[in-house]
Amino acid sequence: MANSVKFLIIIVIVAVLVGGFIYYYANFGGDSGNGSVKEQQQESAKPEDISVPTATGGINETIDALIGESAVDAAVFSQEENDKNLLGSDSQAISNLGQSYDENEF
């Protein structure tokens, strides 16, 4: 009798844990499509307008294509610089928040 009660308690605990994991991943985890961080990073990494010229084999078209690619690279680099500046300002804001609290004022 005591062994069956212990076994039943273990089964109930395992069932509750499995149910909790299923609930968590159904609502918060996995690829649920509700704007996960990975999806947001992929969306922010895509440049807005990419136009690929048709390949004709001419030197002028090749140079134009290289200049166009360098413009796209410059735009992506600019976005990365903006992200870096945003992280720097977040860090500064967090530092300022820590300095605003003085426990002796209360």
A tleap script that builds the chain and sets N, CA, C and O, in Angstrom:
source leaprc.protein.ff14SB
mol = sequence {
  NMET ALA ASN SER VAL LYS PHE LEU ILE ILE
  ILE VAL ILE VAL ALA VAL LEU VAL GLY GLY
  PHE ILE TYR TYR TYR ALA ASN PHE GLY GLY
  ASP SER GLY ASN GLY SER VAL LYS GLU GLN
  GLN GLN GLU SER ALA LYS PRO GLU ASP ILE
  SER VAL PRO THR ALA THR GLY GLY ILE ASN
  GLU THR ILE ASP ALA LEU ILE GLY GLU SER
  ALA VAL ASP ALA ALA VAL PHE SER GLN GLU
  GLU ASN ASP LYS ASN LEU LEU GLY SER ASP
  SER GLN ALA ILE SER ASN LEU GLY GLN SER
  TYR ASP GLU ASN GLU CPHE
}
set mol.1.N position { 0.829 -1.184 0.000 }
set mol.1.CA position { 0.000 0.000 0.000 }
set mol.1.C position { 0.873 1.247 0.000 }
set mol.1.O position { 0.630 2.162 -0.788 }
set mol.2.N position { 1.884 1.308 0.864 }
set mol.2.CA position { 2.747 2.484 0.960 }
set mol.2.C position { 3.534 2.673 -0.332 }
set mol.2.O position { 3.768 3.802 -0.763 }
set mol.3.N position { 3.947 1.555 -0.955 }
set mol.3.CA position { 4.699 1.659 -2.210 }
set mol.3.C position { 3.804 2.185 -3.336 }
set mol.3.O position { 4.254 2.962 -4.179 }
set mol.4.N position { 2.555 1.766 -3.348 }
set mol.4.CA position { 1.656 2.229 -4.408 }
set mol.4.C position { 1.333 3.712 -4.238 }
set mol.4.O position { 1.155 4.410 -5.236 }
set mol.5.N position { 1.253 4.209 -3.015 }
set mol.5.CA position { 0.989 5.626 -2.765 }
set mol.5.C position { 2.196 6.462 -3.206 }
set mol.5.O position { 2.031 7.516 -3.821 }
set mol.6.N position { 3.395 5.994 -2.894 }
set mol.6.CA position { 4.607 6.693 -3.320 }
set mol.6.C position { 4.692 6.733 -4.840 }
set mol.6.O position { 5.034 7.759 -5.427 }
set mol.7.N position { 4.380 5.613 -5.464 }
set mol.7.CA position { 4.415 5.532 -6.927 }
set mol.7.C position { 3.385 6.479 -7.546 }
set mol.7.O position { 3.664 7.132 -8.551 }
set mol.8.N position { 2.199 6.550 -6.945 }
set mol.8.CA position { 1.151 7.426 -7.435 }
set mol.8.C position { 1.546 8.899 -7.289 }
set mol.8.O position { 1.266 9.705 -8.177 }
set mol.9.N position { 2.185 9.248 -6.194 }
set mol.9.CA position { 2.648 10.629 -5.981 }
set mol.9.C position { 3.691 11.002 -7.034 }
set mol.9.O position { 3.654 12.104 -7.581 }
set mol.10.N position { 4.611 10.094 -7.316 }
set mol.10.CA position { 5.638 10.349 -8.335 }
set mol.10.C position { 4.994 10.538 -9.704 }
set mol.10.O position { 5.390 11.432 -10.451 }
set mol.11.N position { 4.014 9.717 -10.043 }
set mol.11.CA position { 3.323 9.833 -11.333 }
set mol.11.C position { 2.600 11.174 -11.433 }
set mol.11.O position { 2.619 11.807 -12.489 }
set mol.12.N position { 1.962 11.614 -10.345 }
set mol.12.CA position { 1.242 12.891 -10.352 }
set mol.12.C position { 2.225 14.047 -10.521 }
set mol.12.O position { 1.949 14.979 -11.277 }
set mol.13.N position { 3.349 14.004 -9.841 }
set mol.13.CA position { 4.361 15.065 -9.961 }
set mol.13.C position { 4.889 15.139 -11.386 }
set mol.13.O position { 5.014 16.231 -11.941 }
set mol.14.N position { 5.198 14.000 -11.984 }
set mol.14.CA position { 5.701 13.972 -13.362 }
set mol.14.C position { 4.637 14.503 -14.326 }
set mol.14.O position { 4.959 15.237 -15.260 }
set mol.15.N position { 3.386 14.140 -14.105 }
set mol.15.CA position { 2.305 14.618 -14.973 }
set mol.15.C position { 2.148 16.135 -14.871 }
set mol.15.O position { 1.917 16.798 -15.881 }
set mol.16.N position { 2.268 16.688 -13.670 }
set mol.16.CA position { 2.161 18.138 -13.488 }
set mol.16.C position { 3.327 18.843 -14.178 }
set mol.16.O position { 3.134 19.876 -14.819 }
set mol.17.N position { 4.527 18.294 -14.051 }
set mol.17.CA position { 5.684 18.901 -14.711 }
set mol.17.C position { 5.550 18.858 -16.232 }
set mol.17.O position { 5.828 19.850 -16.906 }
set mol.18.N position { 5.131 17.733 -16.769 }
set mol.18.CA position { 4.949 17.611 -18.217 }
set mol.18.C position { 3.864 18.575 -18.691 }
set mol.18.O position { 4.020 19.225 -19.724 }
set mol.19.N position { 2.780 18.667 -17.950 }
set mol.19.CA position { 1.721 19.610 -18.306 }
set mol.19.C position { 2.204 21.050 -18.265 }
set mol.19.O position { 1.821 21.857 -19.112 }
set mol.20.N position { 3.035 21.377 -17.294 }
set mol.20.CA position { 3.599 22.726 -17.208 }
set mol.20.C position { 4.490 23.052 -18.390 }
set mol.20.O position { 4.417 24.151 -18.940 }
set mol.21.N position { 5.335 22.102 -18.789 }
set mol.21.CA position { 6.192 22.313 -19.959 }
set mol.21.C position { 5.364 22.484 -21.226 }
set mol.21.O position { 5.657 23.352 -22.048 }
set mol.22.N position { 4.348 21.672 -21.383 }
set mol.22.CA position { 3.499 21.772 -22.574 }
set mol.22.C position { 2.793 23.126 -22.605 }
set mol.22.O position { 2.721 23.763 -23.656 }
set mol.23.N position { 2.277 23.565 -21.472 }
set mol.23.CA position { 1.615 24.867 -21.399 }
set mol.23.C position { 2.587 25.995 -21.721 }
set mol.23.O position { 2.249 26.911 -22.470 }
set mol.24.N position { 3.800 25.933 -21.156 }
set mol.24.CA position { 4.800 26.983 -21.390 }
set mol.24.C position { 5.168 27.074 -22.865 }
set mol.24.O position { 5.152 28.163 -23.438 }
set mol.25.N position { 5.497 25.952 -23.482 }
set mol.25.CA position { 5.922 25.982 -24.876 }
set mol.25.C position { 4.770 26.281 -25.834 }
set mol.25.O position { 5.001 26.790 -26.930 }
set mol.26.N position { 3.562 25.978 -25.445 }
set mol.26.CA position { 2.420 26.299 -26.306 }
set mol.26.C position { 2.144 27.801 -26.289 }
set mol.26.O position { 1.699 28.351 -27.297 }
set mol.27.N position { 2.397 28.471 -25.174 }
set mol.27.CA position { 2.066 29.886 -25.057 }
set mol.27.C position { 3.255 30.828 -25.183 }
set mol.27.O position { 3.099 31.936 -25.697 }
set mol.28.N position { 4.443 30.423 -24.728 }
set mol.28.CA position { 5.563 31.357 -24.656 }
set mol.28.C position { 6.779 30.928 -25.459 }
set mol.28.O position { 7.532 31.791 -25.910 }
set mol.29.N position { 7.001 29.672 -25.653 }
set mol.29.CA position { 8.236 29.218 -26.276 }
set mol.29.C position { 8.041 28.677 -27.662 }
set mol.29.O position { 6.942 28.702 -28.216 }
set mol.30.N position { 9.136 28.182 -28.218 }
set mol.30.CA position { 9.064 27.549 -29.524 }
set mol.30.C position { 8.844 28.537 -30.642 }
set mol.30.O position { 9.043 29.737 -30.452 }
set mol.31.N position { 8.440 28.066 -31.797 }
set mol.31.CA position { 8.178 28.893 -32.964 }
set mol.31.C position { 6.690 29.185 -33.070 }
set mol.31.O position { 6.035 28.773 -34.027 }
set mol.32.N position { 6.168 29.886 -32.099 }
set mol.32.CA position { 4.741 30.152 -32.082 }
set mol.32.C position { 4.344 31.286 -33.015 }
set mol.32.O position { 3.159 31.472 -33.293 }
set mol.33.N position { 5.328 32.050 -33.503 }
set mol.33.CA position { 5.039 33.114 -34.443 }
set mol.33.C position { 4.510 34.388 -33.814 }
set mol.33.O position { 3.910 35.209 -34.508 }
set mol.34.N position { 4.714 34.571 -32.531 }
set mol.34.CA position { 4.204 35.779 -31.886 }
set mol.34.C position { 5.325 36.794 -31.634 }
set mol.34.O position { 5.322 37.489 -30.618 }
set mol.35.N position { 6.289 36.876 -32.571 }
set mol.35.CA position { 7.313 37.910 -32.471 }
set mol.35.C position { 8.469 37.529 -31.577 }
set mol.35.O position { 8.846 38.308 -30.701 }
set mol.36.N position { 9.031 36.378 -31.766 }
set mol.36.CA position { 10.153 35.983 -30.941 }
set mol.36.C position { 11.371 36.832 -31.282 }
set mol.36.O position { 11.390 37.508 -32.311 }
set mol.37.N position { 12.368 36.801 -30.440 }
set mol.37.CA position { 13.574 37.604 -30.622 }
set mol.37.C position { 14.303 37.196 -31.889 }
set mol.37.O position { 14.836 38.053 -32.595 }
set mol.38.N position { 14.336 35.916 -32.188 }
set mol.38.CA position { 15.023 35.438 -33.384 }
set mol.38.C position { 14.366 35.992 -34.645 }
set mol.38.O position { 15.066 36.390 -35.577 }
set mol.39.N position { 13.048 36.025 -34.691 }
set mol.39.CA position { 12.336 36.571 -35.848 }
set mol.39.C position { 12.579 38.065 -35.973 }
set mol.39.O position { 12.738 38.565 -37.087 }
set mol.40.N position { 12.613 38.788 -34.868 }
set mol.40.CA position { 12.849 40.214 -34.917 }
set mol.40.C position { 14.255 40.522 -35.416 }
set mol.40.O position { 14.445 41.495 -36.146 }
set mol.41.N position { 15.245 39.715 -35.040 }
set mol.41.CA position { 16.603 39.924 -35.511 }
set mol.41.C position { 16.695 39.654 -36.999 }
set mol.41.O position { 17.398 40.372 -37.711 }
set mol.42.N position { 16.004 38.639 -37.485 }
set mol.42.CA position { 16.041 38.344 -38.907 }
set mol.42.C position { 15.370 39.451 -39.698 }
set mol.42.O position { 15.846 39.801 -40.778 }
set mol.43.N position { 14.288 40.010 -39.198 }
set mol.43.CA position { 13.598 41.081 -39.894 }
set mol.43.C position { 14.428 42.353 -39.920 }
set mol.43.O position { 14.426 43.065 -40.924 }
set mol.44.N position { 15.143 42.656 -38.831 }
set mol.44.CA position { 15.932 43.880 -38.790 }
set mol.44.C position { 17.193 43.760 -39.630 }
set mol.44.O position { 17.763 44.780 -40.016 }
set mol.45.N position { 17.648 42.547 -39.926 }
set mol.45.CA position { 18.861 42.364 -40.713 }
set mol.45.C position { 18.609 42.499 -42.210 }
set mol.45.O position { 19.560 42.625 -42.982 }
set mol.46.N position { 17.353 42.475 -42.632 }
set mol.46.CA position { 17.036 42.555 -44.052 }
set mol.46.C position { 17.042 44.016 -44.508 }
set mol.46.O position { 16.348 44.844 -43.918 }
set mol.47.N position { 17.806 44.339 -45.534 }
set mol.47.CA position { 17.716 45.700 -46.068 }
set mol.47.C position { 16.376 45.913 -46.772 }
set mol.47.O position { 15.768 44.964 -47.266 }
set mol.48.N position { 15.928 47.150 -46.812 }
set mol.48.CA position { 14.596 47.438 -47.323 }
set mol.48.C position { 14.496 47.236 -48.834 }
set mol.48.O position { 13.640 46.491 -49.311 }
set mol.49.N position { 15.380 47.906 -49.585 }
set mol.49.CA position { 15.275 47.881 -51.037 }
set mol.49.C position { 16.557 47.322 -51.643 }
set mol.49.O position { 17.626 47.921 -51.521 }
set mol.50.N position { 16.443 46.192 -52.284 }
set mol.50.CA position { 17.579 45.600 -52.984 }
set mol.50.C position { 17.162 45.418 -54.435 }
set mol.50.O position { 16.236 44.666 -54.741 }
set mol.51.N position { 17.849 46.108 -55.312 }
set mol.51.CA position { 17.563 45.949 -56.728 }
set mol.51.C position { 18.799 45.357 -57.399 }
set mol.51.O position { 19.889 45.924 -57.325 }
set mol.52.N position { 18.623 44.239 -58.036 }
set mol.52.CA position { 19.720 43.546 -58.690 }
set mol.52.C position { 19.638 43.841 -60.182 }
set mol.52.O position { 18.633 43.530 -60.822 }
set mol.53.N position { 20.706 44.450 -60.749 }
set mol.53.CA position { 20.678 44.731 -62.177 }
set mol.53.C position { 20.848 43.450 -62.980 }
set mol.53.O position { 21.418 42.471 -62.499 }
set mol.54.N position { 20.354 43.471 -64.190 }
set mol.54.CA position { 20.492 42.302 -65.052 }
set mol.54.C position { 21.933 42.202 -65.548 }
set mol.54.O position { 22.576 43.213 -65.831 }
set mol.55.N position { 22.412 41.010 -65.646 }
set mol.55.CA position { 23.791 40.775 -66.082 }
set mol.55.C position { 23.859 40.802 -67.603 }
set mol.55.O position { 23.229 39.994 -68.285 }
set mol.56.N position { 24.643 41.755 -68.120 }
set mol.56.CA position { 24.810 41.842 -69.573 }
set mol.56.C position { 26.233 41.527 -69.999 }
set mol.56.O position { 26.474 41.277 -71.180 }
set mol.57.N position { 27.167 41.530 -69.086 }
set mol.57.CA position { 28.549 41.221 -69.405 }
set mol.57.C position { 29.366 42.439 -69.753 }
set mol.57.O position { 30.559 42.308 -70.030 }
set mol.58.N position { 28.777 43.619 -69.752 }
set mol.58.CA position { 29.514 44.842 -70.062 }
set mol.58.C position { 30.223 45.380 -68.837 }
set mol.58.O position { 29.790 45.167 -67.705 }
set mol.59.N position { 31.321 46.082 -69.080 }
set mol.59.CA position { 32.113 46.644 -67.985 }
set mol.59.C position { 31.313 47.701 -67.230 }
set mol.59.O position { 31.343 47.722 -65.999 }
set mol.60.N position { 30.617 48.556 -67.915 }
set mol.60.CA position { 29.862 49.624 -67.252 }
set mol.60.C position { 28.775 49.048 -66.347 }
set mol.60.O position { 28.556 49.542 -65.241 }
set mol.61.N position { 28.106 48.016 -66.814 }
set mol.61.CA position { 27.077 47.394 -65.988 }
set mol.61.C position { 27.680 46.715 -64.766 }
set mol.61.O position { 27.091 46.724 -63.685 }
set mol.62.N position { 28.856 46.129 -64.945 }
set mol.62.CA position { 29.541 45.484 -63.819 }
set mol.62.C position { 29.925 46.512 -62.769 }
set mol.62.O position { 29.741 46.283 -61.573 }
set mol.63.N position { 30.456 47.639 -63.211 }
set mol.63.CA position { 30.839 48.695 -62.275 }
set mol.63.C position { 29.600 49.252 -61.572 }
set mol.63.O position { 29.626 49.500 -60.366 }
set mol.64.N position { 28.525 49.447 -62.322 }
set mol.64.CA position { 27.284 49.916 -61.705 }
set mol.64.C position { 26.764 48.928 -60.669 }
set mol.64.O position { 26.268 49.326 -59.615 }
set mol.65.N position { 26.880 47.640 -60.974 }
set mol.65.CA position { 26.434 46.614 -60.023 }
set mol.65.C position { 27.289 46.642 -58.764 }
set mol.65.O position { 26.763 46.502 -57.659 }
set mol.66.N position { 28.601 46.821 -58.914 }
set mol.66.CA position { 29.482 46.897 -57.739 }
set mol.66.C position { 29.172 48.127 -56.894 }
set mol.66.O position { 29.168 48.061 -55.664 }
set mol.67.N position { 28.914 49.247 -57.559 }
set mol.67.CA position { 28.569 50.459 -56.823 }
set mol.67.C position { 27.236 50.274 -56.097 }
set mol.67.O position { 27.076 50.719 -54.961 }
set mol.68.N position { 26.287 49.620 -56.757 }
set mol.68.CA position { 25.002 49.356 -56.113 }
set mol.68.C position { 25.136 48.439 -54.909 }
set mol.68.O position { 24.486 48.644 -53.884 }
set mol.69.N position { 25.989 47.420 -55.041 }
set mol.69.CA position { 26.205 46.510 -53.906 }
set mol.69.C position { 26.894 47.226 -52.759 }
set mol.69.O position { 26.585 46.977 -51.594 }
set mol.70.N position { 27.830 48.119 -53.081 }
set mol.70.CA position { 28.499 48.848 -52.005 }
set mol.70.C position { 27.520 49.786 -51.309 }
set mol.70.O position { 27.651 50.031 -50.109 }
set mol.71.N position { 26.538 50.317 -52.045 }
set mol.71.CA position { 25.521 51.166 -51.415 }
set mol.71.C position { 24.652 50.347 -50.469 }
set mol.71.O position { 24.299 50.813 -49.386 }
set mol.72.N position { 24.307 49.130 -50.877 }
set mol.72.CA position { 23.521 48.253 -50.006 }
set mol.72.C position { 24.329 47.891 -48.759 }
set mol.72.O position { 23.799 47.889 -47.648 }
set mol.73.N position { 25.626 47.585 -48.951 }
set mol.73.CA position { 26.482 47.276 -47.805 }
set mol.73.C position { 26.593 48.476 -46.867 }
set mol.73.O position { 26.594 48.316 -45.646 }
set mol.74.N position { 26.687 49.669 -47.434 }
set mol.74.CA position { 26.764 50.872 -46.607 }
set mol.74.C position { 25.475 51.064 -45.809 }
set mol.74.O position { 25.515 51.484 -44.653 }
set mol.75.N position { 24.325 50.754 -46.430 }
set mol.75.CA position { 23.056 50.886 -45.712 }
set mol.75.C position { 22.970 49.886 -44.556 }
set mol.75.O position { 22.511 50.226 -43.466 }
set mol.76.N position { 23.411 48.662 -44.800 }
set mol.76.CA position { 23.402 47.650 -43.734 }
set mol.76.C position { 24.353 48.056 -42.624 }
set mol.76.O position { 24.028 47.916 -41.445 }
set mol.77.N position { 25.539 48.564 -42.993 }
set mol.77.CA position { 26.498 49.003 -41.982 }
set mol.77.C position { 25.929 50.159 -41.168 }
set mol.77.O position { 26.144 50.238 -39.959 }
set mol.78.N position { 25.198 51.060 -41.837 }
set mol.78.CA position { 24.576 52.177 -41.138 }
set mol.78.C position { 23.553 51.675 -40.124 }
set mol.78.O position { 23.478 52.189 -39.008 }
set mol.79.N position { 22.769 50.674 -40.508 }
set mol.79.CA position { 21.802 50.097 -39.576 }
set mol.79.C position { 22.505 49.458 -38.382 }
set mol.79.O position { 22.032 49.559 -37.250 }
set mol.80.N position { 23.640 48.796 -38.638 }
set mol.80.CA position { 24.392 48.184 -37.542 }
set mol.80.C position { 24.962 49.249 -36.613 }
set mol.80.O position { 24.985 49.058 -35.397 }
set mol.81.N position { 25.423 50.366 -37.168 }
set mol.81.CA position { 25.917 51.462 -36.344 }
set mol.81.C position { 24.795 52.040 -35.484 }
set mol.81.O position { 25.006 52.372 -34.318 }
set mol.82.N position { 23.605 52.157 -36.066 }
set mol.82.CA position { 22.463 52.655 -35.287 }
set mol.82.C position { 22.131 51.711 -34.139 }
set mol.82.O position { 21.797 52.156 -33.041 }
set mol.83.N position { 22.225 50.401 -34.393 }
set mol.83.CA position { 21.985 49.429 -33.325 }
set mol.83.C position { 23.025 49.569 -32.226 }
set mol.83.O position { 22.701 49.487 -31.041 }
set mol.84.N position { 24.283 49.782 -32.623 }
set mol.84.CA position { 25.349 49.948 -31.634 }
set mol.84.C position { 25.109 51.193 -30.801 }
set mol.84.O position { 25.288 51.165 -29.583 }
set mol.85.N position { 24.709 52.286 -31.437 }
set mol.85.CA position { 24.432 53.526 -30.704 }
set mol.85.C position { 23.247 53.353 -29.767 }
set mol.85.O position { 23.239 53.896 -28.662 }
set mol.86.N position { 22.244 52.596 -30.208 }
set mol.86.CA position { 21.078 52.345 -29.362 }
set mol.86.C position { 21.484 51.555 -28.116 }
set mol.86.O position { 21.016 51.848 -27.015 }
set mol.87.N position { 22.348 50.562 -28.285 }
set mol.87.CA position { 22.808 49.795 -27.128 }
set mol.87.C position { 23.612 50.669 -26.176 }
set mol.87.O position { 23.513 50.525 -24.957 }
set mol.88.N position { 24.407 51.576 -26.734 }
set mol.88.CA position { 25.172 52.487 -25.888 }
set mol.88.C position { 24.280 53.404 -25.088 }
set mol.88.O position { 24.545 53.665 -23.914 }
set mol.89.N position { 23.221 53.896 -25.713 }
set mol.89.CA position { 22.314 54.782 -24.980 }
set mol.89.C position { 21.533 54.010 -23.920 }
set mol.89.O position { 21.231 54.553 -22.857 }
set mol.90.N position { 21.203 52.750 -24.201 }
set mol.90.CA position { 20.546 51.923 -23.187 }
set mol.90.C position { 21.460 51.718 -21.988 }
set mol.90.O position { 21.022 51.790 -20.840 }
set mol.91.N position { 22.725 51.462 -22.264 }
set mol.91.CA position { 23.693 51.263 -21.185 }
set mol.91.C position { 23.811 52.531 -20.345 }
set mol.91.O position { 23.868 52.467 -19.117 }
set mol.92.N position { 23.847 53.680 -21.011 }
set mol.92.CA position { 23.930 54.949 -20.286 }
set mol.92.C position { 22.686 55.180 -19.443 }
set mol.92.O position { 22.787 55.659 -18.313 }
set mol.93.N position { 21.523 54.850 -19.970 }
set mol.93.CA position { 20.281 55.033 -19.216 }
set mol.93.C position { 20.260 54.129 -17.985 }
set mol.93.O position { 19.804 54.544 -16.919 }
set mol.94.N position { 20.742 52.917 -18.125 }
set mol.94.CA position { 20.792 52.000 -16.983 }
set mol.94.C position { 21.760 52.513 -15.933 }
set mol.94.O position { 21.476 52.425 -14.739 }
set mol.95.N position { 22.906 53.052 -16.358 }
set mol.95.CA position { 23.863 53.616 -15.411 }
set mol.95.C position { 23.264 54.813 -14.678 }
set mol.95.O position { 23.445 54.962 -13.469 }
set mol.96.N position { 22.554 55.657 -15.407 }
set mol.96.CA position { 21.923 56.814 -14.771 }
set mol.96.C position { 20.855 56.388 -13.772 }
set mol.96.O position { 20.683 57.040 -12.743 }
set mol.97.N position { 20.142 55.318 -14.054 }
set mol.97.CA position { 19.129 54.838 -13.138 }
set mol.97.C position { 19.772 54.380 -11.831 }
set mol.97.O position { 19.245 54.640 -10.750 }
set mol.98.N position { 20.906 53.701 -11.935 }
set mol.98.CA position { 21.588 53.245 -10.730 }
set mol.98.C position { 22.111 54.387 -9.888 }
set mol.98.O position { 22.186 54.277 -8.664 }
set mol.99.N position { 22.473 55.484 -10.533 }
set mol.99.CA position { 23.005 56.629 -9.800 }
set mol.99.C position { 21.900 57.477 -9.182 }
set mol.99.O position { 22.162 58.262 -8.270 }
set mol.100.N position { 20.678 57.330 -9.662 }
set mol.100.CA position { 19.589 58.162 -9.154 }
set mol.100.C position { 19.076 57.686 -7.798 }
set mol.100.O position { 18.413 58.448 -7.094 }
set mol.101.N position { 19.363 56.465 -7.425 }
set mol.101.CA position { 18.866 55.928 -6.161 }
set mol.101.C position { 19.886 56.202 -5.060 }
set mol.101.O position { 21.050 55.818 -5.179 }
set mol.102.N position { 19.461 56.850 -4.014 }
set mol.102.CA position { 20.312 57.091 -2.860 }
set mol.102.C position { 19.558 56.622 -1.621 }
set mol.102.O position { 18.533 57.196 -1.252 }
set mol.103.N position { 20.066 55.586 -0.991 }
set mol.103.CA position { 19.358 54.984 0.148 }
set mol.103.C position { 19.362 55.887 1.364 }
set mol.103.O position { 18.566 55.665 2.277 }
set mol.104.N position { 20.221 56.897 1.423 }
set mol.104.CA position { 20.254 57.784 2.578 }
set mol.104.C position { 19.164 58.844 2.531 }
set mol.104.O position { 18.920 59.512 3.535 }
set mol.105.N position { 18.497 59.016 1.385 }
set mol.105.CA position { 17.449 60.022 1.285 }
set mol.105.C position { 16.158 59.611 1.987 }
set mol.105.O position { 15.338 60.468 2.318 }
set mol.106.N position { 15.969 58.346 2.214 }
set mol.106.CA position { 14.708 57.888 2.791 }
set mol.106.C position { 14.758 57.780 4.271 }
set mol.106.O position { 13.766 57.405 4.896 }
savepdb mol mol.pdb
quit
